Amino acid sequence: MSCPQGFLRILPVLIFIMGIGLLTTRCTSFPSTTRFLVDQPDRAVGMEVTYREGSPEYSHPAALTPELLGKILQHIEVQPSSLLDRIAGGSSTNQVAFSEGQRSFLADHLSRALKEATPLETVTFYWATPRGNGIWELTSGGLYLQENDLHIVLPNYRQTLPAKNPPEFSKKQPLLPIGEALHTLSATNPARQLTQSLAIELWSPQTPHFVFALSELANVHLPSDNQQGPPSTPTFNSSDSVKQRLQRLEELWEENLLTEKEYQGKRQKILEEL
């Protein structure tokens, strides 16, 4: 028995809708481990626990100025994804990936988040833009500091999804890719691009991952001017940061995000820095 031609015409649409439904179900099934610094319907900045046993800890909390972070975001570029985009944009050359408004918002709040993040957390961000006809464009990612290198990952850049309102699941899981990459991202000097994450395995090898050596950039502020050591290598072991780390560690343990063994091991390591 043959299928009606009308059904065959709408079959691709039905498959697409079912796929979005499955993606939404999959994403909402994960408990959020993000604590938000900024939580607005269309944008958010927070800290997500991403530590895995045996992985190196991050150099958080850290003090990087909004001016420095804004400069870093300007180094990330996007190539127009199609010939039509290049014609509409009037150029085939790469363009700055984040608009001036996005850079201003993100730089300010990412700077604050890095000061509060613990060595177990990745700083995350989420941005949703309406494109009309029930379509939203989503950009989300994270950044973290390891010694003197700032890492930025972008699992989602201008991904499109049909939704009446900004999709809540992507805000709660900003490091989870929601589809194949639609755009080609790159970064200019002094950044270098990695083919896969060296720290954790939350994103795929195809996820854009950029590393900025802070020693090659200006305006890097350390938490304390009284700390000893080479000025080009930031350390974050002041008494205030140790207190914050112990408090946050206890919170993670009480929320059952760490085992007793992990809690005691991390607590002992922090206390040894006193």
N, C-alpha and C positions, 0 to 999 in steps of 0.2 A: 504493500500500500504506500503510495507516494505522499509526501508532506505537502500541504497547501503552500503555494508560493508566498502568500502573505506571511505565514509563520516563518518561512526561511528568511524573509527580509528583516524581521524583527529579532531573529535568533541572536545575532551578534550583540544587540543592545541588551537582551536578557542576560547573556553571558557576562557582559561588562558589569551590570548591576549586581549579579550574584557574586562576582569577584570582589567588588567593593564591600559587599555585605560580609563576606568571609574575612577580608582584611580588617574590617572594623571589629568583628568578633574576636579575631586573633589578638589584635592590639589591646582591646579593652580587657582581655583576660589576664594581662600582666599587671600585678600590683605596682603602683607607682612608688618609687623610692626617691622622688624629687621633692625637695623642700623649696618653695618659691620665694624669691626675693621680690619679684614683680610678677603679678598674675592678673593680666588683663585679657578680655575675650580674644583679642587678635594678636597678642604678643606676651611673651613671658621670658624671664631670666631666673634661673634657679641653680641648685646644686644636687646632683644625682650620685648616689652611692654606686660606684663602679668597681670597687676594689675586689680582686680575686686572690685567694690564698696563693702565695708564692710570687705575686706580681710586685714590682717595685712601687713604693708609695710616691705620691706627688709632693712637690715642694710648696704645699699650701699650709697656712695662709701666706699670701704674697701681696705686695703693694706695687701695682703697675698703674701708671696714671692713665686717665681717659685719653689724653693727647697721644700717648704712645699706642694705645690700643686702636684708636682711630686711624693712626698712621699705618698700623699693621693691616687693618681691614682694607685699606686702599691698595695694598699689594696683591690682593686676591682679585683675579680677573675672570671673566667669562667670555667664551667665544660664541657668537651668534649660532644657534643650533641648526639653522637651515638657510638655504639661499634666500627664501622669502624674508626671513628675519633680517638678513644682511641688507637686502634691498630696502626694507622698511626702515632700518636703522641708519641707512646711508653710508655704511662702512663695513668692511669685512674684517677690520682689526678687532682685537679684544677690547672689552669694555670693563670698567670697574664693576665688580659683582654686586656690591652693596651701594644703595643710594646714599646721598648725603644725610637724609633723615634717618635711615637705618643705622648708619655709622654713628651718628650722634647719640641715638638712643642706646645702641648696644655698647658703645665704648664706655659710656657713663655707668651703666648698670653692671657690665661685666667687670669693670674695675672694682666696684663694691663687692661683687660676688667672690672675686678672687681673694679679697681680704677676709672673707668669712669661711671660705671652703676649707675643709680638712684634707689631710693627705689621702683620704679614702674616697674623695668626691671629685667628679668632673663637673665643671661649671657648664651649664646648658643654656641654650636660647631657642626661641620659637617665634616665628613671624608669619602671620596669615594675611593675605591680601585678596579682597574680592575681585573677581574678573568678570562678573555679570553672568546672567543665565544660570545661576545656581552653581557656579564654579569658584573654588577657592584655590589660591596658589600658596603653597606652603614651603617655608625654608626653616630648617632646624639643624642644630649641630651642638658641638661642645668644644671646650678648650681646657687645657691643663698645663701646668708647669712642671717640668722635670729638670732639676738643677738649673742650668742657664738657658734652657730651650723652652719656648712656648709652642705648644702643639694646638692646631685647630683642625677639627674634623667636620665634614659637611655631608652627613648621610642623606640629607634631603636639600635640594636647591631648586626652588620654583617648581615643585611638584604640583600637579593639578589634580583636584578631587572634587566630585560633585557633592555638595552639601548645602543645607539651608543656612547653617551657622558655621563658624570656624570649628573644624573637627577637634573635639576635646581629647580624643585618644592620642593624637600626635603631640599635643602640648604635654601630656603626662609621660609620653615615651619619646622625647625629642631625639634620642640617639638610635631609634629604630628606623631603618630604611622602609619606605612605604612603596617603593617601586624602582624600576630601572632608571638610571640617570638620564635626564633629558638634555642636559647641558654639559659642555666641556669646560671644566674649571682649571685654572693654572695660577701660578703666583710668580711675581717678579723678584729679583734680588732685593734683599739678602735671604729670601725664603728658599727652602728646598722642599721637594715633594717626595713623600714616601709612597711605596706601592702597597704597603699594609701597615697596620698598627703594630708598634713595637711594645706597647704596654698592655693592652687588653684586647679581647676578641669580640667586642660587641658589634663591630661593623665589618663589612666584607672588604676584601682586598681592593675592590673597585671604588670604595669610598674615598673621595678626595681628602687627603691628609697632608697638611702643610706644617713645616717646622721653621720657627724664627729664632735665630740665635740672638738673645738679648744683648750679648756683648758687642754686637754689631749695630745696635740701635741706641739712640740717645734717650735721656729722661727716664732711666730706670731708677725707681726709688725703693730703697730697702726699708723694712719695718723699723729698724733701729740703727741710728748712726753710730752707736757705741759697739756694734758687733765687730769682732776681729776677723781677719781673713782678707783675701784678695778682693778688691772692689768689683771685679768683673764677675764674681761668682756669688750670687745672692744666697744667704742662709736665713732661715726663719725659725730660730730657736730662742727667741726672747721669752721672758717669763709669762707675758700676756698670752702669746700664741700657744704656749704649753698648756696654760689653764684652759683656753678655748678648746684645744684639741682633746683634753681629758673630759671636758663637759660634753662635747659632741660624741666622743667615743662611748660614754655612758648612755647617752640618748640612743645611739644605734644599737647597743646591747639590749636596752629595755624594749626597743621596738622589734627585737628578735631578728635583726639584720646581721648580727654577728654571733658566732658560737661562743661558748664560754672560753674555749681554748684561744680563739682569735682575740677575744676581748682582753684576756689576761696577758697575752703576748704583746699586743699593741700597747697596752697600758704600761707594761714594764719598760718597753722600748722608749716611750715618751718620758717616763720618769728618769731614765738614765741620762737624758739630755739636761737635767737640772744641774 
